Amino acid sequence: MSQPKTAPAKTAAQPEMASLLLGAGFAMASLILLPAVAQRIGLGSSLTIALRGALMRAANRF
């Protein structure tokens, strides 16, 4: 008879890796993607800086 497969045990490193990836995504978005999109649609520099600051604060929460 075949034995049932068990799910691998979750370790403490998995939530840390998810937080790291999410923070890195926010940082990339604020440094690369946001200025490119803002320039394309014609946002002012002060609004772009404010949005970048908001994204960086969100990245620090994780």
C-alpha positions as CSV (number, residue, x, y, z in Angstrom):
1,M,0.0,0.0,0.0
2,S,1.1,3.5,-0.6
3,Q,1.7,5.8,2.3
4,P,-0.1,9.2,2.4
5,K,2.1,12.2,1.6
6,T,2.5,14.8,4.3
7,A,2.9,18.5,3.8
8,P,6.3,19.9,4.6
9,A,6.5,21.7,8.0
10,K,6.4,25.5,7.7
11,T,9.5,27.1,9.1
12,A,9.9,30.6,10.6
13,A,12.0,31.5,7.5
14,Q,9.0,31.5,5.1
15,P,7.2,34.6,6.6
16,E,10.6,36.4,6.7
17,M,11.2,35.6,3.0
18,A,7.7,36.8,2.1
19,S,8.3,40.1,4.0
20,L,11.7,40.5,2.3
21,L,10.2,40.0,-1.2
22,L,7.3,42.3,-0.5
23,G,9.6,45.0,0.8
24,A,11.9,44.6,-2.1
25,G,9.0,44.9,-4.5
26,F,7.8,48.1,-2.9
27,A,11.4,49.5,-3.0
28,M,11.7,48.7,-6.7
29,A,8.3,50.2,-7.4
30,S,9.2,53.4,-5.7
31,L,12.6,53.8,-7.2
32,I,12.1,52.5,-10.8
33,L,8.5,52.0,-11.8
34,L,6.9,55.0,-10.1
35,P,9.1,57.7,-11.7
36,A,8.8,56.1,-15.1
37,V,5.0,56.0,-14.9
38,A,4.8,59.5,-13.5
39,Q,6.9,60.8,-16.3
40,R,4.8,59.0,-18.9
41,I,1.5,60.4,-17.6
42,G,2.9,63.8,-16.7
43,L,2.7,63.9,-12.9
44,G,4.5,66.8,-11.2
45,S,7.7,66.1,-9.4
46,S,6.3,67.0,-5.9
47,L,3.5,64.4,-6.3
48,T,5.9,61.8,-7.5
49,I,8.2,62.4,-4.5
50,A,5.1,62.1,-2.2
51,L,4.1,58.8,-3.8
52,R,7.6,57.5,-3.5
53,G,7.7,58.4,0.2
54,A,4.4,56.6,0.8
55,L,5.7,53.5,-1.0
56,M,8.9,53.5,1.0
57,R,7.0,53.8,4.3
58,A,4.9,50.9,3.2
59,A,8.0,48.9,2.5
60,N,9.4,49.6,6.0
61,R,6.3,48.2,7.6
62,F,7.0,44.7,6.3
